[in-house]
């Protein structure tokens, strides 16, 4: 080719095009980064609002499951004239009722017998000391725990030998007073002399002593212990108090597989039953054969959303008849004005927490919480 036709391109032109390309690539990377960050934030918000708004739907489902569960329990109570043990069928209420719910839901129902434990309200120094002794606590520490707990809940300011009253707590770092009323929560143990160091570690976490005590004592009833559902620890303490053969009783109730809480468990449904401990007469009325107070936990999940409904219900002193003409209320309120439940509106719009007697419910709701374990 003739030199006349050769093309000359200035190196500066190449450098200019390269700079533009680099700028475009940098801008593209920046936009991609911003878009990615936006998408991550938007996804997180969508996920959050999905969980938040889905909870209302799960709340409705949880109350529906609870009503089904309570209906099953009461139907079995009417058929058998008493509640003795989940072996009667109320341990798996959805299977018994054959009621179906949305298949996308993961429903978990846990029913525990509060009367499988000793009553906090009925416990005396002898029982407390024996419980602490069985837990492996020294006699001196057990006496301190017993006297301190009784001082905390009694109505006077008279300090027991190993206990503590207002003067002790007011002189402490935080300066508070005992409520002089029954325990409302297990968290109160953190404030009581002896319990604050034995039942909680240095970081404030509950110890095994705390768990054992909570599993053997109930805050929600004043009834005798139900022998049909009492655990091994409670039965051991009862046997020491009354002198019956704990192993023989446990073996009979456990059934052929030798395990409590399985379908083959047997029932003791009357005091004339051959396996009812004859020594119970000397136990101060601490033992019986019926489930009077139940804790029902309904946990409903869909994906990552969940709703927990926990209810303490009693059949002691409840109205055994139900008036269908009065069973419709819009909202049920607790004493402090918080919503604790509801039914379809038909006439009545508001009912106080003690509405069970008026409406004729066969059970009485002592406490109900949402997304909070008790």
C-alpha positions, 0 to 999 in steps of 0.5 A, spaced: 500 500 500 502 506 498 505 510 504 500 516 501 494 512 504 497 510 511 492 512 517 495 515 523 491 514 529 494 519 535 495 515 541 492 520 545 485 518 542 486 510 544 487 513 551 481 517 551 477 511 549 480 507 554 478 512 560 471 512 557 471 505 558 473 504 565 469 510 567 463 506 564 465 499 568 466 503 574 459 506 574 456 499 572 459 496 578 457 502 582 450 501 580 450 494 581 453 495 588 447 500 589 442 495 586 444 489 590 444 493 597 437 496 595 435 489 593 437 486 600 434 491 604 428 490 600 428 483 601 429 484 608 423 489 609 419 484 605 421 478 609 420 482 616 413 485 614 411 478 611 412 475 618 409 481 622 402 481 617 402 473 617 402 473 625 395 476 625 393 470 621 396 465 625 393 468 631 386 467 628 388 460 627 392 459 634 385 461 637 381 456 633 386 450 635 385 452 642 378 452 642 378 445 638 383 443 644 379 445 650 372 442 647 376 435 646 378 436 653 371 437 656 368 432 652 372 427 655 371 430 661 364 429 661 364 422 658 369 419 663 366 424 669 373 426 670 380 428 667 385 423 670 391 423 664 392 424 657 391 416 656 384 418 656 385 421 649 386 429 650 393 428 649 392 428 642 386 433 641 386 434 633 387 426 632 381 425 637 376 431 634 379 429 627 378 437 625 383 439 620 386 445 619 390 449 613 395 444 611 401 449 610 400 450 618 405 446 622 401 445 629 404 443 635 399 442 641 403 441 648 398 439 654 401 439 661 397 437 668 399 443 673 396 438 678 402 433 677 406 438 681 405 440 688 401 446 690 405 452 692 399 455 695 398 449 699 405 447 701 408 447 708 415 448 711 415 440 711 414 439 704 419 445 702 424 442 706 423 435 703 423 437 696 430 441 697 433 435 701 431 431 695 434 436 690 440 435 694 441 441 698 444 441 704 439 442 711 442 449 712 441 451 705 434 448 705 432 451 711 434 458 709 430 457 702 424 455 706 424 460 711 425 466 706 420 463 701 415 463 706 417 470 709 416 473 702 409 470 701 406 471 708 402 477 710 406 479 716 413 482 717 415 477 722 422 474 720 422 466 721 429 463 724 432 463 717 428 467 713 428 475 711 423 480 711 423 488 709 429 490 713 433 485 710 431 487 703 431 494 704 438 494 706 440 491 700 443 494 694 437 495 690 432 496 696 426 493 695 420 490 699 417 483 699 410 483 696 407 479 702 403 475 697 403 469 693 408 468 687 406 471 681 412 469 677 418 464 677 422 470 676 421 473 683 426 467 686 431 472 683 430 477 689 429 472 695 434 470 699 438 464 698 434 463 691 438 468 688 445 464 689 443 457 689 437 457 683 441 462 678 448 462 676 453 468 676 450 470 669 443 470 672 442 464 668 437 458 672 441 453 675 438 445 675 436 447 682 431 452 679 429 447 673 427 441 679 423 446 683 419 449 677 418 442 675 415 440 682 411 446 684 405 449 681 403 457 681 396 455 678 392 451 683 391 449 690 389 442 689 392 435 691 397 432 686 394 428 681 398 421 682 396 419 674 400 424 672 405 426 677 413 425 675 418 421 679 421 426 683 414 428 686 412 421 687 418 420 691 417 426 695 409 423 696 412 416 698 416 419 703 411 423 706 406 417 706 410 411 706 407 408 700 411 403 695 412 408 690 416 403 685 409 399 685 405 405 683 410 407 678 410 400 675 403 400 674 401 406 671 407 406 666 404 400 663 407 394 659 413 399 656 415 401 663 415 408 661 410 414 663 407 418 658 406 413 653 399 410 650 399 404 654 399 408 661 394 405 666 389 409 670 387 409 677 380 412 677 378 411 684 380 411 691 378 404 691 382 402 686 387 396 688 393 400 686 391 407 690 396 408 696 393 406 702 398 411 706 395 417 702 391 418 708 397 420 712 399 425 707 395 431 709 390 431 703 396 432 698 394 427 693 388 425 688 387 422 682 384 428 677 387 433 673 384 440 675 388 445 672 392 444 665 397 448 661 395 448 654 400 451 649 399 452 642 404 453 637 402 455 630 407 456 624 407 457 617 414 458 614 418 462 618 412 466 622 410 463 628 405 464 634 405 461 641 398 461 645 399 459 652 393 458 657 392 456 664 385 453 665 381 450 671 376 445 671 375 447 679 369 451 681 367 452 673 360 452 671 359 445 668 353 448 664 354 452 658 348 457 655 349 457 648 344 463 648 350 467 651 356 464 648 357 470 643 362 475 645 366 480 640 372 481 645 374 478 652 378 483 656 383 482 662 383 486 668 388 491 666 384 492 659 388 487 655 385 483 650 386 475 651 381 472 647 375 473 642 369 470 639 364 472 633 360 478 635 352 477 636 349 482 641 355 482 647 361 486 645 365 486 651 366 481 657 370 482 663 375 476 665 371 473 669 366 472 664 366 464 664 361 464 670 356 468 666 357 465 660 357 458 662 363 455 660 365 449 663 372 451 665 375 457 667 381 461 664 386 463 669 391 466 665 392 466 657 399 469 654 401 470 646 408 469 644 410 468 651 412 462 655 410 461 662 
